[in-house]
Amino acid sequence: MATETVAKPRTSLRVGVQKFGTFLSGMIMPNIGAFIAWGLITALFIEKGWIPVPALGGFGTNAEGVPNVGLVGPMITYLLPLLIGYTGGKMVYDVRGGVVGAIGTMGVIVGAGIPMFIGAMIMGPLGGWTMKQLDRIWDGKIRPGFEMLVNNFSAGIWGAILALLGFYGISPAVTVFSQGAGNVVQFLVNNGLLPLTSIFIEPAKVLFLNNAINHGVLTPLGIQQSLEQGKSILFLLEANPGPGLGILLAYMFFGRGAAKASAPGAAIIHFLGGIHEIYFPYVLMKPILILAAIGGGMTGIATLAITNSGLVAPAAPGSIIAVIAQTSRDSYIGVILSVVLATAVSFLIASLILRTSKNKGEDDLSEATSRMEAMKGKKSSVSSALVGEGAAATRGEGTVLTRPVRNIVFACDAGMGSSAMGASVLRNKIKAAGFPDVKVTNSAIANLSDTYDVVVTHEDLTERAQPRTSSAVHYSVDNFMNSPKYDDIVELVRSSNSGDAGTTAETTAGAPAAAAAGTGAAGTAPGTSHGAHAAEPAAAVGGKGVLLRDSVVLNGKAGDRDSAIDEAGQLLLDRGAVDVSYVHAMHEREESVSTYMGSFLAIPHGTNDAKDHIKHSAVSIVRYPEGIDWGGKQVKFVVGVAGLNNEHLHILSTIAKIFTNKAQVAQLEEATTADEVLELFGKVNA
């Protein structure tokens, strides 16, 4: 499969700002539901709301004459900043970092007495990062039995210190900044200059720099303004769908080719779905159209300013539905008018440009989409709407990647057997190609997150994995041992990571399996595995380990697939490694997706839900010299797998190395004793 030239890692100022904005967005976006809840409660129950309720809106006094606290104030002062602080810390150092970040955020909140969103976006990541550095100091130095004591007290002590730092240090600085930024915004409003911000905001959106502006400045200031005035114009400076809709409508009437044909669908996704990036390729095809977006943006902001309209909370995503839902009670006319006029002005300017230009916008939309993805740094989740499902699928199969490959994950139902084998095979191939820093891990599909560059799944599981990892390149294989797709993935790594290879094939080809497996999961600090796991050393083969002599049978009695699963499962039962429910789950797993691996090998194992039925890790091996039918494939070796805490993965890595070597498979076929099998694995481990 041909692979196009891949963009080198980018280090420009634009990319730095883009990454910073993406990080800020990562703290805000997961908590948008809480912002919406606060906005609805505010719109309904405050004194000027649709259904004023003193006890909920926080106005008036109760029967005893005590002022009502309500929900609005505590949610905006405490709940939302704490959620942001926790999320920021968790992004850096998982749950442990999130807890410490939330503790530090509380110090900023109490110290300021005003909604501390900027303070939360500082203290959350700071708490997670500093806790991570502290844990590294005593990593591996804690005496057994004292881990929980040290971990809990270190987090508590450091969290308390950060809370004091936030109270006395960060809080005053952020308060000054917030007041200064608020004064600048008020100056722009008072002097009618706020529409000029579109000159910066609209180009920033197309360059994916808007998150730094929107979530770093506009949202925090808008929340403060909304708390004081009941609404804020700042929430619509970037989220107004009008400018983008106008450009798409112009393409519908005056464009040509694929751009004209795809514009109606893109308009629906943009306006109703709120995914603004859908119109960015249309601007990139003809960059002068940014003038239409700027004109529409300025018109929308001017309309809001003239009508004194605004939203009570952020509208995310920027859908017209979200915009209307967050509109202040007295602002419906102004907000709707701002969207309509912004659309009209943008449409008129874009139409004039398209009609008077020799190029009517018929350039390759696929090429423009690729340029957009290159700027974004990853695949667009909506690109298939522009270039078609087939083209998007082709790009997803490795023909376009806009960043180096750093993390590859093999995903299966349980993340325990098939994926571990495939990860071992590909890990060795990539190391042999001279890229030992590329991490190849395995995971259950249920544990996947959109943090991987490449995802490999069995062809029957790809549709389940894609929604969880929409920005990754996906490869579907029919077996995990010797799929030709592995060569495509190696070529993708070689193309995208050109210049990154730090080790030659000669120095890596002979690396031990354990070392290869050790390059797996990203990070080994507590709580940072993210569900994927790499092979870890197990006890010695043939000793008190995962694979014992009694679990090796050289002449299996089964004559079909289901009987073979029972035979391999019985060996696991005999060792007390599993209960009978796990063997039933092995059959359930086989009915879902075949565990045939290629090279005469099958590795039946339980489903992800069956892990509770595993008592300790174990592997069984049953050989069928004459072979048995396994869903149309011939199988001579059945390896039963039950794994806890990744103890079995080293053995699977060893099995993978053996079954990718024809000479060693032949030795297994000719072995006359279980000791010969164990000795062969011992040689591979050496």
C-alpha positions, 0 to 999 in steps of 0.5 A: 500500500502506497503511503504519502509523504508524512508531515514532520513534527511541527515546532512553530509558534502556531503549533505551540499555541494550538497544543496549548489551546487543545489542552485548555479545551481538554479541561473545559469540554468534558465538563460542558454538561455541568456548564449547561446544567448551571446555565439552565438553573440560572435561566430558570430560577434566578430573580429575572429567570423564567421561573423565579425561585428564591431558594434555588436562584439565591435571592431573597431570604427564607422564613428565618430571614436568612439570605438564600444561598441557592444553587447558582452561586455555589455551582459557579463558585465551587462546583465548576472550578473544582471540576475543571481543576480535577480534570486538568490534574487527571489529564496530567497524572490520572486520578491521583493528579486530579485529586491533588489538582482539585485540592489546590484549586480549592485554595484559589477559589477561597482566596479569590471569592469569585469564580476562579476558572483561570485559577483552576486551569492553572492549579489543576495541571500544576497539581497533577504535574508536581505530584507526578514528579514527587512520586518519581522521587520515591518510586521503587523505594517504598518498603512493601506494605507501606505503599498505601500509607505513603501514597495517601499521605504524600498526596494529602500533604502536597495537596495542602501545600498547593492549597496554601499556595493557591490561596496566598500566591496564585489567587491574587495574581489571577484576580488581578489578571481577570480584572485587567482582562475584564477592563479591556473587554469593557473598553472594547464594548464601551467604544464599539470595538468588540466586533473587531475581534473577529479579525483575529477569531475567525482566522484563528478558528481555521488554524485551530487556535481558537481553543486558546482564545475561547477556553483560555480567556473568553469563557472564564471572563464570560462566566464572570460577566454572566454571574454579575449581569445574568448574560454575556456576549463573550460566549458568542464571539467564537461560537456563532454558527452564522459565518460558517453557514454563510460560506457553506450556503455560498458553495451550495449555490455557486460552487462546483464539483465535490465542494458544491455536492458536499456543502449541503451535508456539511451545512447540516453538520455545522449548523445543527451538529455544531461541528464548525471544523466541517467548513474549514476545508472550504476556506482552505480551498480558497483562503480569501473566503476568510473575509466572508467569515470575518464579515459575518463574525463582525456583523453578528457581534455588532448585532449582539452589542446593539441589542444588548444580547448574550448567553447565560453559559457557553454554547458547546458545541456551537450548534444553533440548538445549544445557542438557543438553549443557553440564550438569556431570557431577554436576548432571544431576538438579538441572538437569533438576529445575530445568527441570521445577519452573520449568515447573510453577510457571510453568504453575500461576501462568499458568493461575490468572491466565488462568482467573480473568481476564475476558480469557483471552488472546484479544487480537490476537497480531499486535498483541502481536508488533508491540509486541515488535518495537517494543521489540526495534527490528527484526523478529522472526525467529520472528514468523511462527510466531505470526501466520502466514507470510502475516501475516509476509510482509505485515509484511515488505512494508512495513506495519510497521517499528519504526525509521527506514529508513537503509540500503536494499540492492538484491541480485542474483546478482553485485551488478554490473548489475541491482542497481546499476541499481535502486539508482540509480533508487531512490536518485534517487527517495528524494533527490527525496523529500527524504531524501538521507541514506538510503543505497541500495547494491547487493550480491551476495546472497552478500555480504549481512549482516543490517544493512539496513533494506530489501532489494530483490531480483528476485522469483526471488531473494527466497527466497535473500536472506531468510535472510541478512537476516531482520530487514529489510523485503523487496520483490520486484520483476519489473524494476529500472527502473520497478517500482511497488514503488519508490513503496511504498518511498519511502512507507515511507521518508517514513513511518518517517523523518518529521521526518528529511528534511534537504533538500527535493525541490527542492534534491535533484532536480537533484543529479548522478548521481555525488553521488547514487551517492556516498551508497551504501556505509556508510563508506569507510574501509578494510575497511568496505564489507561487500560492498555498493557504491555508484556511484563515478566512472569515467573520462570517457565516450568517453575511456579509460573504461568506455564507448568509442565502439567499444563502441556498436552502433546496429544489432544483428544478433542476432534473439533473446536468446541471440544478443544476449548473444553480441553484447554479450559479443563487444564486451567481448571485443574490448576485452580486458575479459573472457575467453570464460568470462565470456560463458558466465557471462552466459548462465548468469546469464540462465538463473538470473534475467532481466536484463530491466530494463524500458523496453526495456532488458536488461543481461546480465552474468556471475554472481558466480563469474565476476568472476575472468574480468574483466580490466578494467571495460567496458560495451557498448551494442547497439541493436535498432531493431525489438526482440527477444524477451527472455523475453516482453518486448520489448528494444531496448537491450542493455547488456553489463556487466563491472565491477571495483572498482565502476568501472562503477557510475557508467555504470550510474547514468547509464543508469538515469537515461536509461531512467527518462526517456521523452524521453531513451529516445526520443532514444536510439531516434532516434540516428544515430551513436555520438557522439550516444549518448555525448553524451547520457550526457555531458549526464546526467553534467554 
